Amino acid sequence: MNSLWRTVISAAALAVMLLVSATAAQAADPLEGKWQLNVDKSTFRHTPGPKGQLRIYRLSEDGVERLTARGVSSEKKPTLVKYEARYDGKDYDMTGSLGGDKISLRRIDAYTTESTQKRDGKPTVSAVRKVSMDGKALTVTSRGRTPRGL
């Protein structure tokens, strides 16, 4: 399992940095894997941030990415974000996200993706997810606001 996830927030943008240790068995695709939030190395625009989260990204042979992100909110309530989407720029259902109920994905290269979350057909949060060439770090940089203004 990849071990660390660091979150950094700027005034107008949400930036998430995921730092990980190498896994014993590398996934066939560098974007696949398990990523654990490191709260101690995280900064959130609106504090307090989540108490924890484990993200699991899986890619199927038919090109579908599946995300399951289980966590604990700042109020110590369980959270669960899920989607199944293709890298085709089309909108797919997403559940549990404060940002949106739809997500579209675009693959930039083997190590980088871009996503856009929408609610009521309007973009709310966009993000770039990038794995380092050595597979030891994952950085997610997000911009936008949730409908609640976060």
C-alpha positions in Angstrom: 0.0 0.0 0.0 1.2 3.5 -0.8 1.6 5.2 2.6 1.3 8.9 2.6 -1.1 11.6 1.3 -0.4 15.2 1.9 -2.9 18.0 1.3 -2.0 21.6 0.7 -4.5 24.4 0.2 -3.9 27.9 -1.3 -6.3 30.8 -1.0 -8.1 30.2 -4.3 -7.1 26.6 -5.0 -7.3 23.3 -3.4 -4.0 21.4 -3.8 -3.6 17.8 -2.6 -0.2 16.2 -2.4 0.0 12.5 -2.0 3.4 11.2 -1.0 3.8 7.4 -1.0 6.3 4.8 -0.3 7.0 2.2 -3.0 4.9 -0.9 -2.9 6.3 -4.4 -3.0 4.3 -5.3 -6.1 3.9 -2.4 -8.5 0.6 -2.1 -10.4 0.6 -2.5 -14.1 -0.6 1.1 -14.5 1.2 3.8 -12.4 -2.2 5.4 -11.6 -3.5 2.3 -9.8 -3.0 1.8 -6.2 -4.0 2.6 -2.6 -3.2 6.0 -1.1 -3.4 6.8 2.6 -4.0 10.4 3.7 -1.2 11.8 5.9 -3.1 14.3 8.0 0.1 15.6 9.7 1.6 16.7 6.4 -1.7 18.1 5.1 -3.0 21.6 5.0 -6.6 22.5 4.1 -8.2 25.8 3.0 -11.0 25.3 5.4 -9.8 23.7 8.6 -10.2 21.3 10.2 -9.8 19.0 7.3 -10.6 15.3 7.2 -9.3 13.1 10.0 -8.2 10.4 7.4 -8.9 8.8 4.0 -7.8 5.8 2.0 -8.2 6.1 -1.7 -8.1 3.1 -4.0 -7.8 3.5 -7.7 -8.4 0.5 -10.0 -8.3 0.4 -13.8 -10.1 -2.4 -15.7 -9.0 -3.9 -19.0 -11.9 -2.1 -20.7 -10.6 1.3 -19.7 -12.8 2.1 -16.7 -11.2 3.7 -13.6 -12.9 2.9 -10.3 -12.3 5.1 -7.3 -13.3 4.2 -3.7 -12.3 6.7 -1.1 -13.2 5.9 2.5 -12.5 8.3 5.2 -13.4 10.2 8.3 -14.6 13.8 8.2 -13.5 16.6 10.5 -16.7 15.9 12.4 -15.5 12.3 12.8 -18.2 10.9 10.5 -17.5 8.2 7.9 -17.2 9.4 4.3 -17.3 7.4 1.1 -16.6 8.8 -2.4 -17.1 6.5 -5.4 -17.1 6.7 -9.2 -16.6 4.5 -12.3 -15.5 6.6 -15.3 -13.6 6.3 -18.6 -11.0 8.7 -19.8 -13.2 10.1 -22.5 -14.3 13.5 -21.2 -17.9 12.4 -20.7 -19.8 12.9 -17.4 -20.2 9.9 -15.1 -22.0 9.5 -11.8 -20.1 10.2 -8.7 -21.3 9.7 -5.1 -20.2 11.1 -1.8 -18.2 14.1 -3.1 -18.8 17.6 -1.7 -17.7 18.9 -5.1 -20.0 17.2 -7.5 -22.3 14.4 -8.4 -20.7 13.9 -11.9 -17.1 13.5 -12.9 -15.3 13.6 -16.3 -11.8 12.2 -16.8 -9.1 12.9 -19.3 -5.8 11.0 -19.4 -2.9 13.3 -20.2 -0.1 10.7 -20.2 0.8 7.5 -18.4 1.3 9.3 -15.1 -1.2 12.2 -15.3 -5.0 12.6 -15.4 -7.3 15.6 -15.3 -10.8 15.5 -13.8 -13.7 17.9 -13.6 -16.5 17.5 -11.1 -20.0 19.0 -11.8 -23.2 19.6 -9.9 -26.4 20.6 -11.6 -24.4 20.6 -14.9 -22.0 23.3 -13.7 -18.3 22.7 -13.1 -17.3 22.9 -9.4 -13.9 21.4 -9.0 -11.1 20.5 -11.4 -8.1 18.5 -10.5 -4.8 17.1 -12.0 -3.5 13.9 -10.5 0.1 13.0 -11.2 2.3 10.1 -10.1 6.0 10.7 -10.0 8.2 8.7 -12.4 9.6 6.6 -9.6 6.0 5.8 -8.4 6.8 7.1 -4.9 4.6 10.3 -4.9 1.2 11.2 -6.1 0.2 14.8 -6.3 -3.4 16.0 -6.8 -3.9 19.7 -7.4 -7.5 20.9 -7.3 -9.1 24.2 -8.1 -12.7 25.4 -7.5 -15.3 25.4 -4.8 -17.9 23.0 -3.6 -21.5 24.3 -3.7 -21.2 25.1 0.0 -18.3 27.5 -0.8 -15.5 25.2 0.5 
